[in-house]
Amino acid sequence: MQFYSTNGQCQPASLKEAVMQGLAPDGGLFMPERIPVIPRAFFNNIGEMNIREISYVVADLLLGQDIESEEIQKIVNDTFSFDVPLARLDDNIYALELFHGPTLAFKDVGARFLARVISHYSGKEGRTVKVIVATSGDSGGAVANGFLNVPGVEVYVVYPSGCLTQLQRAQFTIPGSNIHPIEVIGNFDDCQRIVKECLADQELRRSTGLTSANSINICRLIPQLFYFFHAYASLVHRLGHLPGIVVSVPCGNLGNLTAGLLAREMGLPISRFVVANNVNDTTVRYLHTGIFDPRRAVRTVACAMDVGNPSNIQRIRCIFDTPGHSSLPEILHGYSYTDEDILGTISDTYSINSYLTDPHGAAALRALREDLKEGETGVFLETAHPSKFPRAIESATGVTFPAVDASSLAKVHIPRISSSADALKKTLASQTIGSGATL
Ligand SMILES: *Cc1c(COP(=O)(O)O)cnc(C)c1O
């Protein structure tokens, strides 16, 4: 499979180049040149297949020309060391619980898969790779966990000052070893911008072997397709027939939504997506007006969605730009919510359905309830475990979680830098590779 850049200003790349570069040399995002369609027969017994079997079929269609089938099977099996249950809330609404991985958020899926593909390639070459990730909350922990002690890989987690919860921060500041946190005085968009600027610096990229572990990396995105197929399979298993489904996605950088759209392009019968934003509603405004007008993000209770300039919009535009494709407003219905709306939904869902949602899942659930019509079946993505957001959950429901042991947080010295690419480049250059030391 070849991958083209959404900016269209460079040659198509092989899988290996796309993964190891992260961002295309022209600053665009890589997209598969061809989207394979799943054979109809696959759906005949999909209800009897588990997530590893389903993922293997999808992965092999996308990556089978580049990685041997046995290796793909192993990567997929290692990625899903945990289950992704579909929980029933009421007659027609289900939660896809993506938070049963080691760092309690869906980011584990992409990070674990990416870590294995990168070490598949870097292991063959025996050179050190620097993996950099900007985190709005959950990517940092997932990537740290996925890459911890992977030989030949040094990981840099770039996170915004003051935005993350204690548990989110702990997940990448505690491990040490090859995981290096870097705090940026700014917000997630600042982190994402300076990381992209570093990745776009071809000289730096080549000299350090720098790549991205954000959803701009195509191999973080691809495994996210798998669980849309799995959600569908789980419904078929329960209902005994093939339903058309509506899927609601809590959106930040739009990785999940892009993956869902690609799964639909491959033939998964999703009739439409419901797009949930918090007050950082760049995507929802875009759906309503057709104008992409990024704004500076503000902090909300659903902090992993505090993104004002979502990167993956470029990929979504490419999908809808295909001639003859249905239009964006037909397939994507957008809603945005205040913190009060989100906390209200957590509270109502806990008292009415006895189900505890995290703030992100709650936004998606609220949007799904608003959008779903009589007779339709809806699934929303429950993207993180509620315990990652103890303050919000306690204020909405009174439910408490044990506090994280903060004493271990102060052990590593964390560089704190201004939100400029130069500051980040200097910090990357000053890190001692291979010593296992965090600066
Ligand atoms: C990252 C994240 C999101 C946003 O997902 P995108 O794929 O970036 O749109 C939503 N919820 C949680 C819990 C997250 O960690």
The ligand as a MOL file (V3000), in Angstrom:
LIG
                    3D

  0  0  0     0  0            999 V3000
M  V30 BEGIN CTAB
M  V30 COUNTS 15 15 0 0 0
M  V30 BEGIN ATOM
M  V30 1 C -8.0940 11.8220 22.8250 0
M  V30 2 C -9.4270 11.7040 23.4590 0
M  V30 3 C -10.6040 12.1160 22.8010 0
M  V30 4 C -10.5680 12.7910 21.4520 0
M  V30 5 O -10.3120 11.8550 20.4580 0
M  V30 6 P -9.8120 12.2940 18.9880 0
M  V30 7 O -9.5950 11.0200 18.2950 0
M  V30 8 O -8.5710 13.0920 19.1860 0
M  V30 9 O -10.9030 13.1160 18.4010 0
M  V30 10 C -11.8340 11.8770 23.4040 0
M  V30 11 N -11.8930 11.2930 24.6190 0
M  V30 12 C -10.7940 10.9120 25.3000 0
M  V30 13 C -10.9570 10.3180 26.6430 0
M  V30 14 C -9.5300 11.0960 24.7470 0
M  V30 15 O -8.4350 10.7080 25.4270 0
M  V30 END ATOM
M  V30 BEGIN BOND
M  V30 1 1 1 2
M  V30 2 1 2 3
M  V30 3 2 2 14
M  V30 4 1 3 4
M  V30 5 2 3 10
M  V30 6 1 4 5
M  V30 7 1 5 6
M  V30 8 2 6 7
M  V30 9 1 6 8
M  V30 10 1 6 9
M  V30 11 1 10 11
M  V30 12 2 11 12
M  V30 13 1 12 13
M  V30 14 1 12 14
M  V30 15 1 14 15
M  V30 END BOND
M  V30 END CTAB
M  END
